[in-house]
Amino acid sequence: MAFFNSGSRALVEILTRLQSAETPIPVDHTFFEFGSIRYHIQASETDPDNIYLSISTPSLSHEALPATGLPEFTLQEARKLYHKFAEIVEPTKEGYALTLKLNFSGLTRPKDRAKATSQISRLQSVVLSSQLKDMLGRLGPSGTTKLVYNQSDPFFVSRMPAAPAGKISAIFPMRFRDDTDTAVAASFFQELQDVGNSFAGAPKCSWSPIPPPELRGELVQHLTTNGGFVSFDIFSRHVKGKRAAKTAWILLNFQAYVKYHIKCTRSYIQSRMRKREEILTEVIQNARLRGSADKKTLQGTIHPFAEHLVYFLLFAIPTLVPTLMGRGSIIGVLLYLSYVDFMNNMGHCNFELVPKWILKVFPPMKYLMYTPSFHSLHHTQFRTNYSLFMPFYDYIYNTMDNSTDELYERTLKGTEETLDLVHLTHMTSVQSTYHLRIGVASIASKPSDNSVWYMWMILPMAWLSMVLAWVYGSSAFIVESLKLKKFKMQTWAIPRYNFQYGLICERESINSLIEKAILDADGRGVRVLSLGLLNQEKQLNRSGELFTQKYPNLRVRLVDGSGLATAVVLKSIPLETKRVFLCGTSSKVTQAAATTLCERGVQVIMNQKKAYDMLKLQVPERNTIYLKLSSDEIPQIWIGDNIDDMQQRRAQKGTIFVPTSQFPLKKTRKDDCTYLSSPAMKIPEIMQNVHTCENWHPRRVMSAWRIAGMVHALEGWDMHECGDDMMDTEKVWSAAIKHGFIPLTKA
C-alpha cells in the first residue's frame, strides 16, 4: 500500500537550509501540510541560533483540545522528545496550538543535527497521537466516538462491552467518487481482510458493505457510503511509547492511503489488462456486429519479434527447398510470394470481402481458401481455426470453430449504423488524396500545406486516383467516423477535386453526386448533413437551397454553416475597431459580417462599386451611413474572400487580414502583415477518433462550417441553414462554446 511519511518534508528542507547557511537567513514563512496542518517558522538575522516553530492541528473532536493551546500531557510529551534542542514558548503564537524555540547550536555533529531535524519534522504526529491517546483513555468500558481529521472522511473508535480489556476497534466509512474506484476497492478490501486475518499475531481486520453493530445510533449521513466499512482492532500496546505516534498517523490517514492506493491499482490494472481488453472488445464487436456498414472482423494484433522469425522460416521452406535441390524457379518464387502476401493481407484486412457467390459456384473453395472472418476467430477464440490460408486441415483435425459459417454470413450481411451527422466534403488538390483518413497516415496527420519531401515520388499514384475517381466515381465515400459525447458522425467525400468545381460542364454531375449523398443520408436516418468547401457554392446549388426546394419533405437538415462562420469572423475583429476594409469576392458570410458591423456602428469601406451597391440593398436603411465607397481610405483591418496579390500589396504595414472563406488567403505580405486563420475552432478534447487534419488546419482544429453542423445536431435544431437562411450568429456561437469548442483568435 502507498504510505505517506509522517515527517514534514518542507519543514526538513527549511531547517536544513537554515543550519547549513554560511550567513544568517531571515525567514518568516507559513505553510500547510497534508491533513489541514499549519506551520509557521520564523528566524531572524539578529538571533540566528534560535528558530521559532509554531504548529496548528485540527481538533479530532470538540472535546479533544482545551479552549487555548494543548493539554498538559501533550506538552509533557513534546518536552520529553525535544528537550535537547527545543523549549516550549508561552504564550503560543496567536492562532497556533504550540510554539517551540529551536536551538541546534548544542548539537555539534551533523549526524545529531539531522536526527533532531527528522524528529522535529514529526511534530504533527506527536500532537495528534497525544489527542488520540487521550480520547481512547476517556472512551470508558463501552461507547463510540467520532473523529474528524478530514471533514469529508470522519471515522470512529469504539469499545464494545463484551470486548477484552484494552481492545478498541477503529471503523472507517469508505467513500469514493468514481464507480470504478468503488469496484476496485471492494476487491481490495476483501483481499485485505483475508490476508490480514491469515496472520495469527495481526489485529483483526474486517470489511462489510453495511454498518457494523458498533455504529448503531449514529447519524445517517455518517453511515452513507458506497465503499462499505473497514474495521481494525487496536490493542493497548499500539498506543504506548514510540508506537503511539506511528499508530495515530496511520489511523488518521488510513482513508487517504486507501484512496491513493486504489488510484494506483486502477492504473496498474488498466495497463496490465489493456491487451485483454482489446481481445474482449474484438469478441464483443464480432458478436454484436456493431459499427458501420463496413463489415468489420479482426481489429488488429501484434506478434512478438521471435514469432515473426519463425513465420519467416516457415514461409521460406517452399522456396528454399527447391532452390537447394537445384530446381528453383524465379517465376515460382514470385508467384508464391505474391500468393502468400495476398492471402495474409486479406485475412487481416479488417472486413469481409469474399463474396458468397464464389462459394456457391465452386463449393470446394470453402476448404481451399480461408476468409477474413474465418481467420478472425483464430485471434478471438481459443484453439480454433489454426489453418493459414487452407481451412481443409481444420476440418480434418476437428479444430474448426462451430460459429465460422454463421459469422461469415452475419459479417457479409453487416449492420447499418445510425448516424447523427454527416459532413460532406471533397478532395482539393491532386495530392489531397493522401491527406484523407484512408490515405497515408503520416501525411494525413499533418496539415495539407505541410509538404513532405517524398510527395513527388507518390504523385503519379495521386494522378491515377484522380483519373479513376473522375471516370468511375459515382457516389460519395466514407472518409472517417468520429464521436462526440453520444453523437456519431461521419465524413463523406465527393470524388471530385477543386478544379472540377470550376468547370461548368461538371456542375450537373457534381450536383447529382451531392443530391445522391443527401438522399442516402436521409434514407439512413441522418439528422444533419453539413455542406463543406465548394459543395455549398452559390453558383453550384445556391448554398444547398436547390435540394430543399426539390425535396421539401427531407428529414435530414442541410447546414451550410454560414452563421457560425460569420460569428467566428466577427469575434476575430478587435473590439476597438472603428473601420474595416471589405474587399475580394462577395459571399454570404462576407455580406452577413458587413451587415452586423454596420449595426454595431463600425464603418465598412469598400472600393468596388458593384459590390457596394449590392450590399447597400441588404443593409437596413438606418445603417447605410456606415457604408462608404472609397478607393483612398484603406483601414488596417481587411475582411473578405479571395483577396488577390494586387489588392494585398495596397495594404498598409501592420494590416490584419481576416478571411471569410473556407480556403486560406495567399500570404503575399506575410513579412509585415498578419493573416488570421480561415474561420475555424478547436474541437473538444472528448471528441474521439480524430486522427487526421482537416485540409490546411492544424490537428484537432476544424472549420466553422463543419463545426456548425455538429452544433446543429447537438442542439437538436429543426431548421435548414442554406440558401439565404442563416442561423443567429450569437445563438450559434454561444451553443458552440457551450459544447466545448474553443475559438482560435480572441478579439
DOGUVO-877634 format. One record per atom (N, C-alpha, C): x, y, z. Coordinates in steps of 0.2 Angstrom, whole numbers, plus 5000, padded with zeros to 4 digits. Layout:
<nodes>
XYZ...
</nodes>
This chain:
<nodes>
500449945000500050005000500450065000500250124997500550184997500650205004501150245006501250265013501550335013501150375017501350445017501850455023502450485023502850495028502550545033502650525040502350575045502750635046503350635043503850695044503650745038503750815040503650865035504250875031504150865025504750875020504950945020504450985019504551055018504951085025504751065030505051085037505751065037505951005035506550975035507051015030506751035024507151075019507251145022506851175025506951245028507451245034507351195038507851195044508551175042508551125037509251115034509551175031509151215027509451275024509651325029509351335034509551375040510151355043510251295044510851265048511451265044511351255037511951255033512151325030511751375031511851435028512551465031512951495027513551525029513451595033512951625031512651695034511951685036511751715042511051705044510551725039510051685038509551695033508851715037508551775036507951795039507351755036506951725040506351685037505751695041505251705038504551715041504051685036503951625037503551585032503051545035502451535032501851495034501751445028501651385030501451335025501051285028500751245024500251195026500451125024500251075028500451005027499850965026499950905023499350855022498950855028498250865028497850855033497650915037497650975034497551035037497951055043498651035042499151055047499451115045499551165049499851235048500451245052500951265048501651285052501751355051502151385055502451445054503151445057503651465053504351465055504651535054505051555060505251625060505951615062506451655059507151665061507351735058507851755062508051825061508851825060509051885057509751885057510151905063509751945067510051965074510051915079509651855078509651805083509651735079510251725076510251665071510251595074510351595081510451525084509751505086509251545086508551525089508051535083507651475082507151475077506551455080506051495079505351495082504851455077504651395080504251355076503551345079502951365075502351355078501951315074501451275077501051225073500351235076499851225071499151215072498851155069498551115073498251055070497551055071497151015067496451005068496250975074495750995077495450955083495050895081495250835083494950775081494250775084494050805089493350815091493250875095492650895097492550955100492850955107493050895110493250885116494050875117494350865111495050845110495550905113495350965112495851015114495451065118495851095123495551145128495451205124495151255127495051315124495651355121496151345124496851385122497351335123497851325117498451285117498251215118498751175120498751105120498651075127498351015128498350995135499050975138499150975145499750965148500150905146499750845145500050785143500450795136500150835132500450845125501050885126501050935130501650975132502250935135502050895139502550845143502850805137502450775133502750735128503250765123503050835122503450875117504150885121504050905128504750915132505150855132504850805133505250735133505650725127505350735121505650715115506150765113505950835114506350885111506750925116506950895122507250935127507950955126508250915121508950935120509050995115508551015111508651065107508051115106507551105110506951145110506651155116506351215117505951235123505251265121504751255125504051275124504051355125503751385121503651465122502951475124502951515129502251535132502251605133501751645130501151615127501351595120500951555117501051525110500851585105501151585099500951625094500251625092499951685091499151695090498951645084498451605085498151565080498551495080498951485084499351415084499251385091499351315091499251275097499851265101500451275097501051265101501651305097502051335101502651365098503251345102503751325098504351295101504951345098505451355103506051385101506651335100506851335094507351285092508051315092508551275095509251295096509651235094509951235089510351175087511151185088511251245091511951255092512351215097511951175101512251125106512351065102512151055096512250985093512851005088513450975089514050995085514050945079513850885080513950835075513450845069513550845063513050845058512550785058512750735061512350675062511750685067511950725072511550735078511050795075511250835071510850895069510250865064510550815060510050785055509550745059509750705064509250675068508750715071508950775074508550815078508050845073508250865067507850895061507350845060507550775059507050725057506450725063506750725069506250715075505750775075506050835074505550895074505050895068505250865063504850865057504150825058504250775063503650735065503250765071503350825072502950865077502250855076501950855070501250845069500950785072501350725071501150665073501150655080501650695084501650685091501050725094500850785091500250815094499650775093499550755087498950715085498950645089499450615090499450555094499250565101499450625104499350635111498550645111498250685106497550685106497150625106497450575101497150515101497150475107497750475110497850435116497350455122497350525122496850555127496150535126495950535119495250515118495150445119495650395118495550325119495550315127495850355130495850345138495250365141494850415138494250445140493650405137493750355133493250315130492850275135493150255140492750215145492650135143492350105147492250025146491850015139491450065137491050055131490850125128490750125122490550185119490850195112490650245108490950265102491050335101491650355098491750425097491950435090491650495087491850505080492450555080492950545076493550585075493550615068493650675068493650715062494350745061494750715056495350735054495350775047494950745043494750775037494050775037493750835035493050855036492650805032492850785026492450745022492450675023492950655028493050575029493150565037492650575041492750565048492750485049493050465055493050395056492850385064492750325066492550315073493050265077493050275083493450225088492850205093492850135094492350105098492550055102492250045108492449995113491749955114491649895113491049855115491149835122490549825125490549805132490849735133490749695128491049625128491749615126492049675124492749665121493249655127493849625125494349615130494649685133494949685138495149745141495749765136495749835135496249865131496149855124495549825121495449815114494949875112495149905107494749955104494649945096494149965093494049955086494050025082494450025077494450085073493950075067493450115065493050095060493050155055493150135049493250185043492650185038492250225038491750235032492150255026492050215020492450225014492050255009492250315006491850345001492250354995492050344989492350354983491950394978492250434974491950474969491750434962492250394960492150354954491950284955491450264951491150194952491750144951492250164946492750114945493150104951493350164955493750154961493350114966492650124966492250084971492350004970492349984963492349914962493049894964493549924962494249904964494349904971494049954975494149954982493749894985493249874983492849814986493249754985493649744980494049684979494649694983494949754984495549764988495349754996494749774998494649765005494449695007494149655002494049585003494749545004495249564999495849535000496249555006496149625008496549645014496249605020495649595020495349555026495549485026495649455020495849385020496549375022496949425019497749415020497849435028497549495030497649515037497449465042496949435041496749385046497049315046497549305040497949245040498549245044498749305047499249315052498949305059499249265063498949245069499149305074499649345073499849395078499549465076499249465070499049535067498349555070498249615072497549635074497049615069496449605071495849585067495649635062495549615056495349665051494749635048494249685047493649665044493349715039492949695034492649745029491949715028491449765028490749745027490449805023489949785018489649845015489049875019488949855025488449885029488749905036488449955039488749975045488849925051489449915054489449865059489049885065488949835070488549855076488749915080489449925080489649975085489350045083489150055077488950115074488150125075487850085078487150095079486950155083486550195080486350265084486750325081487250315076487550365073487150395068487250465066486850495061486950465054486350465050486350435044486850455039486950525039487450555034488150525035488250505042488950475043489050405041488450375040488450305038488250285031488250345027488050335020488750325016488850275013489550255010489350215003489850214999489750174993490350124993490850124998491350084998491350035005490850035009490749995014491150025020491249985025491649995031492149955033492749985034493349945036493549955043493649895047493749895054494449865056494749895061495449865063495349865071495649815074495749815081496349855083496349895089496849925092496949905099497549875100497749855107498149905111498149895117498449945121499249955119499549905117500249905115500349955109499849965105499850005099499950085101499750105107499650175109500150185115500650145115501150155121501850175118502150215121502850235120502850265113503450245109503550275102503050245097502750195099502250165094501650215093501450255098500850295098500850345092501450375091501450425086501350395079501650335078501550305071500850275070500550245076499850225076499350275074499450335077499050395076499050415069499650425066499750445060499450395055499550335056499250285051498450285051498150285057497450295058497150355055497450405056497150475054497250475046497750445043497750455036497650385032497250345036497150275033496650285026496150325027495750335021496050365015496550415017496950445011497450395008497750345012498150295010497750255005497150235007496750185003496550214996496350274996496150314990496750314985497350334988497950344984498050274981498050224985498250154983497750134978497150144979496650124974496750154967496950224967497050254961497650224957498250204961498750174958498650104956498250064960498050004957497650004951497150054951496750054945497150074938497650114939498150124934498550064932498750024937499149964935498649914932498049904934497649864931497549874924497349944923497249964916497849954911498449964914499049954909499149874908499049834913499149764913498649724909497949754909497449724906497249754899497649794897497549834890497449784884497949734884497949684879497249644879497149624885496549584886495849614884495849684886495349724884495249724877495749734873495749734866495449674863495649614866495449554863494649544865494449564871493749564873493349614869493649664867493249714863493149684856493649644853493549614847493049564847492949524853492449474853491749504853491749554857491049594858490849624851491349654848491149684842490949634836491349574836491149524832490449494833490349484840489649454842489049494841489149564842488649614842488549644835489149634831489149664824488949744824489349774829489249844829489649884824489549944823489949984818489550004812489950024807489650054801489449994796489350014790489149964785489849934783490449954785491049914784490949854788491149794785491049734788491649714792491649734798492249734802492349664805492949634805493049574809493649584814494249564812494849574817495049644817495249674823495449734824496149754824496549694824497249704823497649674829498249644827498649604833499349624831499749614837500449624836500849564838501249534834501649474835502349494838502649454843503249464845503749454840504349484841504949484835505149404834505149364839505349294838504849264834504249274835503749244831503749264824503949324822504049344816504649304812505149294816505649254813505449184812505049154816504849084815504349084809503949134808503549144802503949144796504449184796504849194790505249124788505449094793505749024792505248974789504648974791504148934789503948944782503849014780503649034774504249024769504849024771505449014767505548944764505248894768505348824766505148804759504548824756504448814749504848844744505248894746505648924741506448904742506648884748507248864749507448794747506948754749507048684747507148674739506748694735506848684728507548724726507648774729508248814727508948774729508948744735509448704737509548634733508948614730508948554726509148564719509248634717509448644711508848654706508248654709507648654705507248724706507548774708507148834709506948874703506448914704506148944698505949024701506249064697506149134698505349154698505049134693504349144692503949104698504149044700503849014705503849044712504449074713504549114719504149174719504149214714503749274713503049254714502749204711502049184712501949164719502349124722502249104729502249164734502749214733502749264737502149314736501949324730501349364729500649334732500649264731500049224734500049234742500649224745500649224752500549294755500749344751500649414754499949434753499649414747498949424746498449394751498549334752498149294757498249324764498849334766499049364773498649424774498749474769498449534770497649534769497449484765496649484765496449454772496749404775496549384781496549434787496949484786496949534791496749604789496349604784496149664781495549704785495249674790494849704794494049704791493949674786493249674784493149614779492549594778492449534774492349554767492849524762492749544755492649484751492649424754492549364749491749354748491549364742490849364741490549294741489949294743489549224744489549184737489449224732489349184725489949144724490549154726491149114724491049044727490849044734490748984737490248944734489748974731489148944728489348914722489748944718489948924711490448864712490848874716491448824717491448804725491048764727491048744734491648724737492148684734492748664737493248724739493048784736493448844738493448854745492848834749492748844756493348804760493648754757494148714760494848734758494848774753495548784750495748864751495248904753495448974754495048994760495449024765495149054771494849124769494449144774494149214773494349254779494249324779494449364785494049344791493449334790493049314796493249244799493549204795493749134797494449144801494849194799495449204802495349244809494849284809494749324815494549284821494249224820494049184825494749154828495249144824495849114827496149164832496049234831496349284836495849294842495149274841494749294846494449234850494549174847494349114851494949074853494849024857495348984860495448914856496048904853496248844850495748824844495648874840495148854834495448894828495348864822495448894815496248914815496648854816497348864815497648874808497248844804497548844797497648914794498248914791498348984787498248974780497749004777497549004770497148944768497248884771496848824769496448794775495848814775495448784781495348704781495548674775495548604774495748564781496348584783496648554789496248554795495948614796495548624802494948574802494648564796494148514795494348444797494948424795495248364796495348344803495648394807495848384814495348414819494748434816494248454820494348514825494748554822494848624825494448684822494048664818493648714815493148744820493048814821492648844826491948834823491448814828490748804826490448864823490648924825490248984823490549014816491048974813491349004807490849024802490448974800489948994794489449044796489249044803488749094805489049164805489649164807490049234807490149264800490349214796490449234789489749264786489149234787488549254785488349324788488449324794488249394798488749444796489349434795489849484793489749514786489549464782489349484775488749534775488249514779487649554779487749624782488149624788488349684791487749724794487849774797487349814800487449894799486949924798486949994797487050034803487450084804487550124810487150184809486750204814486350264814486750324816486750364811487250424812486850484814487150534817486850594819487050654814487650644811487850704807488350674802488250704796488750684790488950754788489650754787489950814784490150794777489950834772490050814765490650864762491150834761491750874758491950844752492550864749492850844743493550844743493950824738494650824738494750894735495350924737495550994735496050984729496750974731497250974726497350894724497750884720497850814717498150774723498650804727498950764732498550764739497950794738497450794744497250724746497250674741497050604742497450574748498050594748498550564754498350594760498050654760497850684767497150664770496850614766496250584769496450534774495950514778496050464783496250394780495950384774496150324770496750324766497050384766497750394763498350374767498850414767499450394770499350424777499450384783499350414789499750464791500450454790500950504792500850574788500550574782500450634779499750664781499250624782498550644784498650674791499150654795499150684802499450754802499650784797499950854796499450894792499450964792499151004788499350994781498851004776499050994769499551044766499651104769500151144767500851134770500851074774501551054776501750994772502151014766502350964761502950924764502950864761503450814763503950804757504550784758505050784753504850734748504550674750504450624745503750624742503450684742502750684739502850674731503350704728503450704721503550624719503750584723503850514722503150474721502650494725502050464725501550504721501750564718501250604715500950564709501250524705500950484699500350444702500450414708499850374710499250424712499450484714498850534715498550554709498950564704498650574697498150524695498450464696498050404693497350394697497450404704496750404708496350464706496550514704496150574702495750554695496150524691495850504685495250444686495450404690494950344692494350374695494450424700493850454703493450494698493750524694493350564689492950514684493250464682492950414677492450374681492650344687492250294690491850314696492050374699491750394705491050414704490550374706489850384705489450394712489850404718489450414724490050434729489750474734490250494740490450434743491050434746491350384750491550404757491550354762491650374769492350384770492550444773493250464774493450444781493050464786493150444793492550444797492550414803492050414808492250444815491850494817492050524823491550514829491650534835491150534840491250584845490750624847490750674852490150664856490350644863489850634868489550564865488850574864488450514862488350524854488550574851488350584844488950554840488650514835489050484830489050524823489650534821489750574815490250544810490050554803490550534798490650584793491250584790491450624784491350594778490950614773490950584767491250634762491550604757491950644752491650634745491550684741491350684734491950674730491950624726492550604722492750654716492750724718492950774714493450824717493850854713494350904715494150974714494551024717494351094717494251114709494751094705494751124698494151104695493851044696493251024693492651064695492651084701492051134703492051194699492551214696492551274692492451264685492351204683492151184676491351184675491051224671490351224670490051164668490451124664490251064661490151004667490451014673490450974678489950984684489651044683489151064688488551014689488250994684487750954684487950884687488550854685488750794688488950804696489250854698489350864705488750874709488250914706487650914710487250854710487350814705486950744706487350704711487950704712488350674717488150694724488050764725487850794731487150774733486750774728486050754729485950684731486350644728486350564730486550554737487150594739487350594746486850614751486450664749485950694753485350644754485150614749484650564749484850504753485450484752485750424755485750434763485950494765485950514772485250524775484750544771484050554773483750484774483950434769483650364770483950334776484550344778484850314783484750344790484350394790484050424796484550474799485050504795485450554797485050614799485250654805484850714807485150774803485750784803486050844800486650824795486650864789487150854784487450924783488050934784488350994783488750994776488751054773489051054766489751094767490251054765490951084766491251104760491651154760492051184755491651204749491751184743491351204737490751174736490551124740489851084740489351134741489451194744488951244746489051304741489351304736489551354732488851384729488751454729488151484727488051474720488551474716488451464708488251394707488451344712488351274711487551254712487351264719486751244721486451294726486651364725486351414730486451394737487051374739487151354746486651304749486551254744486051194746485351214745485151274744484451284743484151244737484451234732484251194727483951124729484251094734484051024736483351034741483351084745482751094749482151104745482251144740481651164736481451094732481951064729481751004725481450944730481650944736481450894741481250924747480650954747480350994753480250944759480150884758480050834764480650804767481250834765481850804768481850804776482050744778482050744786482750764788483250754784483950774786483950854785484250884790484350954790485050974786484951024781485551044777485851104781486451104782486851164785487451184781487451244780488051274776488551304781488351314787488751344792488951414792488551454788488751524787488651564794488151544798488051584804488651574809488951514810489451514814490151544811490151534805490751564801490751644802490151674801490151744802490251764809490051724814490251734821490951734822491251684820492051674821492351734818492151764812492451814809492351884813491751894815491651954820492051944826492151884829492451884835493251894834493451884828494151894826494351964826493852014825494052084824494052114831494652154832494652184839494052224840493952224847493352264849493352344848494052364848494152434847494152464840494052414836494052434828493452484827493652534823493152584821492952584813493452554810493452554802493752484800493352454795493652394792493652404784494052374781494052374773493752304771493252314767492952254764493152244757493452194755493652184748493652114746493852094740493852024737493152004735493051944734492451914731491851924737491251944734490651944739490451874740490251864746489951794748489451804754489151754756488651754761488851774767489451744769489751764776490051834776490351854770490651924770490051974770489451964767488952014767488652014774488551954777488251954784488751984789489351974789489852014793489852084792489852114786489752184785489152214788488552174787487952204789487952204797488252154800488252164808488752214810489352224806489752284808489452344808489052354802488652424802488152434807487852374810487352384815487752404822488352384822488752404828489152474828489052504822489252574821489952574819490252514816490852514813490852534805491252574803491252604796491552544792491152524787491352474782491552514775492152514773492452544767492552494762492252514756492352474750492652514744492952474740493252514734492952484727492452434728492152414722491452434721491252474716490552504716490052454715490152394711489652344711489452314717489952294721489852254727489552304732489752364732489552424737488752424735488552434729487852444728487452384730487652324729487352254731487252254739487852274742487752274750487352324753487352384749486852434752486152414752485952374747485252354747485052304752485552274755485452224760485452254767485852304768485952334775485352384776485052374782484552424784484652494783484152534780484252604778484552644784484452634790484652674796485452654797485652604794486452584795486852604789486552624783486952634777487452694778487352734783487852784784488552764786488552694788489152664790489552634784489152634778489452604772489752664768490352654766490752704762491152674756491052714750491352694744491952734743492552714744493152754743493752704741494152734737494752694735495452724738495352784742495952814745495952794752495452784756495452764763495552694764496152674766496252604767496352584775495952564779496052544786496552484786496752474793497152414794496852354795496152344795495852284796495452274790495752214786495452194780495052134781494452124778494052064778493752054771493751984770493551974763493751904761493551884755493651824752494051824745494551784744494951784738495251854737495651884742495951944741496651934737496651954731497251944726497851974728498451964725499051984727499052064726498752084720498752154719498452194724497852174727497552204732497952204738498252154740498652144746499252194746499552204741500052254740499852324742499252344741499052404743498952414751498952364755498852364762499452404765499252434771499752474775500152414779500752434781501152394785500752384792500752324794500352304800499652284799499452284793498752264792498552194794497952184796497752124799497252094793497352044790496952014786496451954789495751964788495351924791494951884786495151824784494751794778494051774780493651774776492951744777492751684773493251654769493151594765493451534769493251474767493551414769494251404767494451434762495151424759495551484762496151464764496551524767496851564761496951624764497251684759497951664757498151684751498851684749499251734753499751724757500051774761500651804757500451854753500851894749501251944754500951964759501352014764501451984771501651924771501751894777502351924782502751964779503351994782503152054787502652094784502452154788501752154789501352104788500652104789500452034793499852034796499651974800499051944796499051884795498551844792498251794797497551804798497251764803497051694799496851644803496651584800495951594797495851554792495151554789494651524795494051554795493651534801493651464804493851454810493951384812493951394820493851334823493951324831494251264833494451264839494751204841494151154844494251094843493751044845493851024852493351004855493350974862493850914863494150914869494650854870494250784870493650784871493250724872493050694865493150734859493050704853493550654851493250594849493650534848493750524840494350484839494550464833494750514828494950574831495250624826495950614825496150574820496750554818497050594812496750644809496950674803496850754804497150794800497050864800496550874794496150924796495650944791495950994786496150974780496451014775497051044778497051114778497651154780497651174787497151154791497051174798497551124802497751144808498151104812497751044815498051004819497750944822497250974827496650934827496150954832495851024831495951054825495551114823495151104817494551124817494051114811493751174809493551184803493251244800492651254804492451324804491751344807491151314803491251304797490651274793490551194795491051164796491051094799490751094806491051134810490851134817490051154818489851204813489151224813488651164813488851114808488451054808488451014814488951014818489050974824488551004829488651074830488251114835487451104833487351104827486651094824486351034827486750974826486550914829486550904836487050934840487050934847486450974850486251024847485751064850485051044848485051004842484350974840483951024836484251074833483851124829483551084823482951114822482551084817482451124810482951164809482851204803483451194798483351214792483951214787484251274788484951274786485351334786485651334779485251354774485551354767485251414763485451424757485151474753485351544757484751584757484851654761484751644768484551584771484351574778485051574781485051604787485651594792485451594799485851554803485651554810485951614813485651634819485851694823486551684825486951734823487651724825487851714832487551754836487651754844487351684846486851664844486551604846486951544845487251534839487651484837488351484840488551544841489251554844489151534851488651554855488551534862488551454862488151424858488051354858488751314857489151344852489751314851490251314857490251374860490651374866490351334872489751324872489451284877489651214877489751184870489851114869490651104869491051154871491751144872492151164866491951194861492351224855492651284857493251294855493751354858493951394852493851454852494051504846494851504846495051514840495751514839496051584840495651634838495851704840495351734844495651784848495251824853495251894851494651924851494551994849494852044854
</nodes>
